[in-house]
Amino acid sequence: EPGLYIVATPIGNLGDITQRAIDTLRSVAAVACEDTRVTGKLLQHLGLRARMIRYDDHASEATRDHLLQIAATEPLALVSDAGTPLISDPGYRLVRAARERGIAVTSLPGPSAAVVALTLAGLPSDRFLFAGFLPGKDKARADVLTELAAVKATLVFYETAPRLLDSLTAIATVLPDREVGVARELTKRFEECRTGSPAALSAHYAAHPPKGEIVLLVAPPGAAAAPAEADVDALLRAALAGAK
Ligand code: SAM
């Protein structure tokens, strides 16, 4: 069937691809992707060969037009480097343009790091606000946290290892009483999920610089309290002892 197929791919564990995703990637005329090397590896792992076309939301109108011309007469897949396209990844403009032209859009669900983290950390999951990446600059980061302080939902951020400590420090300043979760390397060999006060987690990651991909969660106001002062001291000592 012609149309645009949004295909989620694994976020680390190659077993996390659906049968429907495999069948679709096998039958499409082309695969629009962020990085042909990354997607090429996935296709190779699946034993598939497909025409790949580079695409992101900064692509020219002409590129988007070309993709939609394909999707109008043949099936076209959109994948990102990992996880669900459009979730802090390209695709939104392409989906919008497809809908405007009356091209059928089908979404094949699969992993997304935000949801995996939320199901792992034990923070309230009935309401959550996904806020993408925090800004890299101190002032802008603090402003976003201040703006989100009143939101009665678990906050979910994407994070990078080099920036984790700065973000935890900012949360310790702006939202010191919130329980925080750090979910790292989800679905991979060294998967880890830690929860605690922002101060305790800062101390831990100062002593153990993190590697890999990270989702940061912040409990809603008034939810499960962050550990008491005594616990923080104990955690700090444990973190420092572990660093030796
Ligand atoms: N579209 C992807 C999804 O659905 O999860 C997210 C793409 S975004 C550009 C990349 C960010 O997602 C990383 O910086 C990290 O915050 C998060 N992420 C992706 N894979 C992850 C994993 N295996 N463990 C933890 N976080 C991950």
Boltz pocket constraint, residues with backbone or C-beta under 6 A from the ligand:
constraints:
  - pocket:
      binder: B
      contacts: [[A, 11], [A, 12], [A, 80], [A, 82], [A, 83], [A, 84], [A, 85], [A, 86], [A, 87], [A, 88], [A, 89], [A, 111], [A, 112], [A, 113], [A, 114], [A, 157], [A, 158], [A, 159], [A, 160], [A, 183], [A, 184], [A, 185], [A, 186], [A, 187], [A, 188], [A, 213], [A, 214], [A, 215]]
      max_distance: 6.0
